[in-house]
């Protein structure tokens, strides 16, 4: 597996403007919403990716395959999302999850069935459920100057001298070249997602459970996610789980094949 090669951050605010391959076809909005714009993230039905997955550390080591495909659209929370279905085969087992993806003025936004469900739950006493978003910013738009952003920030201070918090944040680190076994992808947007948490430790109540984990993601225009590397806690979170352990292994996800459907320049709704 090849290593990631840093790219000089000469134009950090031009997120995704420089393509990893030739520019995508121009898209005319005509004042109406576009369902798929390959300049940010491929969302046209039929686009697909295959990734290798390698894990090490806590929980053991192993290899697997993830297959992702844009299968249609989902109407939720007043927005229209492209549906990405992911099939993960690992250790002889296979599981399926879904992501909801849409293009917004501030960039690529991602949701999930779990986050959409939370919007319909009643309020819970002493738990700030309204602080859990139904979607989050995954990749900021070009020229938005969005260097860092908050995804989740839950704080509970009902226990004296024992603050509880769970924070998930994103940050943009600039444009980099990424070497993979498939090819070199140039000028990719480097995004870091991090979790910082302090929670009760039911195994040892006198010592709080502290989580401080992060993972790196590289997005190419117009191919989407081409590589990811870092704490398995972040991958668990993105697949709908809630990381609640003290230690985590690492996960490397790298694209091995793709079939991206390009937008029609006049494909408008």
Beta strands, then each sheet from edge to edge (+ up, - down):
strand 1: 4-5
strand 2: 48-56
strand 3: 62-76
strand 4: 79-90
strand 5: 93-104
strand 6: 107-111
strand 7: 136-140
strand 8: 148-156
strand 9: 164-179
strand 10: 184-199
strand 11: 209-220
strand 12: 224-231
strand 13: 250-259
sheet 1: 1+ 9- 8+
sheet 2: 1+ 9- 10+ 11- 12+ 13- 2+ 3- 4+ 5- 6+ 7-
end
